[in-house]
Amino acid sequence: MKVKIVLLLMGIFFFHGTVFAEAATIGEKMVGKTIKAVVRIAVATTNIEKTKKKLVKKLELMDDEKFRIRYAKSYELLKDMSPDIKTTYKITPRMTKEQMLKNIESVDKKQIYKIISNIPDKTVADLFKEYLREMKK
């Protein structure tokens, strides 16, 4: 809950003030780096193996159509990853559920940190803006 409040306050501060209108790139970088730092802390304090097992089970129970719909939304974030990450994890617009399962099963904390670092700050800031819009509804 504290994280949501902090993120909400950051969003209000960076994106709703006219003072920062000219420095959107700086605001995006600050928001992106801050959110990625929070995610890294969450990863550091999470039992990754337990989380991976839950994700694998959930994914195995998901029908193919639902997977395609969810993956299409996720791909909007994944498409901006570095070519190295996209090649390593075979990230394509039409990734299969089987490939996603292999990716989840093979990843460790070090790799997760690398993936987090590869998410562009602008992408994180855009997702955060979208989250704030949804919260207003």
C-alpha positions as CSV (number, residue, x, y, z in Angstrom):
1,M,0.0,0.0,0.0
2,K,2.8,2.4,0.9
3,V,4.4,1.8,-2.6
4,K,1.2,2.7,-4.3
5,I,0.9,5.9,-2.4
6,V,4.5,6.9,-3.1
7,L,4.1,6.1,-6.8
8,L,0.8,8.1,-6.9
9,L,2.5,11.1,-5.3
10,M,5.4,10.9,-7.7
11,G,3.0,10.8,-10.6
12,I,1.1,13.8,-9.4
13,F,4.4,15.7,-8.8
14,F,6.0,14.8,-12.1
15,F,3.1,14.7,-14.5
16,H,0.6,17.2,-13.3
17,G,2.7,20.3,-12.7
18,T,3.3,22.8,-15.4
19,V,6.8,23.4,-14.1
20,F,7.8,20.0,-15.5
21,A,6.1,20.3,-18.8
22,E,9.3,21.4,-20.5
23,A,11.4,18.7,-18.8
24,A,9.2,15.7,-19.5
25,T,12.3,13.6,-20.4
26,I,13.9,14.3,-17.1
27,G,10.6,13.4,-15.3
28,E,10.2,10.2,-17.3
29,K,13.8,9.2,-16.4
30,M,13.2,9.9,-12.7
31,V,9.9,8.0,-12.6
32,G,11.3,5.1,-14.7
33,K,14.4,4.8,-12.5
34,T,12.4,5.1,-9.3
35,I,9.9,2.5,-10.2
36,K,12.5,0.1,-11.5
37,A,14.4,0.5,-8.2
38,V,11.2,-0.4,-6.3
39,V,10.7,-3.4,-8.5
40,R,14.3,-4.5,-7.9
41,I,13.7,-4.3,-4.1
42,A,10.6,-6.4,-4.6
43,V,12.5,-9.0,-6.5
44,A,15.3,-9.1,-3.9
45,T,12.8,-9.8,-1.2
46,T,10.7,-12.4,-3.1
47,N,11.1,-16.1,-3.1
48,I,11.7,-16.4,-6.9
49,E,11.3,-20.1,-7.1
50,K,8.0,-20.1,-5.3
51,T,6.8,-17.2,-7.5
52,K,7.9,-19.0,-10.7
53,K,6.0,-22.1,-9.6
54,K,2.8,-20.0,-9.2
55,L,3.3,-18.4,-12.5
56,V,3.9,-21.7,-14.3
57,K,0.8,-23.2,-12.8
58,K,-1.3,-20.2,-13.7
59,L,0.0,-20.2,-17.2
60,E,-0.5,-24.0,-17.7
61,L,-4.1,-23.6,-16.7
62,M,-4.7,-20.7,-19.0
63,D,-6.3,-21.5,-22.4
64,D,-4.4,-20.5,-25.5
65,E,-6.8,-17.7,-26.5
66,K,-6.5,-16.0,-23.1
67,F,-2.7,-16.3,-23.3
68,R,-2.6,-14.7,-26.8
69,I,-4.7,-11.7,-25.5
70,R,-2.6,-11.2,-22.4
71,Y,0.7,-11.7,-24.2
72,A,-0.4,-9.1,-26.8
73,K,-0.7,-6.6,-24.1
74,S,2.6,-7.6,-22.5
75,Y,4.3,-7.4,-25.8
76,E,3.7,-3.6,-25.9
77,L,6.3,-3.5,-23.1
78,L,8.5,-6.3,-24.3
79,K,8.9,-4.9,-27.8
80,D,11.1,-2.0,-26.5
81,M,13.6,-4.4,-24.9
82,S,17.2,-4.6,-26.2
83,P,17.9,-6.9,-29.1
84,D,20.0,-9.0,-26.7
85,I,17.0,-9.6,-24.3
86,K,14.6,-10.2,-27.2
87,T,17.0,-12.8,-28.7
88,T,17.8,-14.5,-25.4
89,Y,14.1,-15.0,-24.5
90,K,12.8,-15.4,-28.0
91,I,10.5,-12.4,-27.6
92,T,8.4,-12.0,-30.7
93,P,4.9,-10.7,-31.4
94,R,3.7,-14.4,-31.6
95,M,5.5,-16.0,-28.7
96,T,4.0,-19.4,-27.7
97,K,2.8,-20.3,-24.3
98,E,5.4,-23.1,-24.3
99,Q,8.2,-20.6,-24.9
100,M,6.9,-18.4,-22.1
101,L,6.9,-21.4,-19.8
102,K,10.5,-22.1,-20.7
103,N,11.5,-18.4,-20.1
104,I,9.8,-18.4,-16.7
105,E,11.4,-21.7,-15.7
106,S,14.9,-20.7,-16.8
107,V,15.1,-17.2,-15.3
108,D,17.0,-16.3,-12.1
109,K,17.2,-13.1,-10.0
110,K,20.3,-11.9,-11.8
111,Q,18.5,-12.3,-15.2
112,I,15.4,-10.6,-13.8
113,Y,17.6,-7.6,-12.7
114,K,19.0,-7.4,-16.2
115,I,15.5,-7.5,-17.8
116,I,14.3,-4.7,-15.4
117,S,17.3,-2.6,-16.3
118,N,16.5,-3.0,-20.0
119,I,13.0,-1.6,-19.8
120,P,13.2,1.9,-21.2
121,D,12.4,4.6,-18.6
122,K,10.0,6.2,-21.0
123,T,8.0,2.9,-21.2
124,V,7.9,2.7,-17.4
125,A,6.7,6.3,-17.2
126,D,4.1,5.7,-19.9
127,L,2.8,2.7,-18.0
128,F,2.7,4.7,-14.8
129,K,0.7,7.5,-16.5
130,E,-1.7,4.8,-17.8
131,Y,-2.0,3.5,-14.2
132,L,-2.8,6.9,-12.9
133,R,-5.5,7.4,-15.6
134,E,-7.1,4.1,-14.6
135,M,-7.0,5.1,-10.9
136,K,-9.0,8.3,-11.7
137,K,-11.9,6.3,-13.2
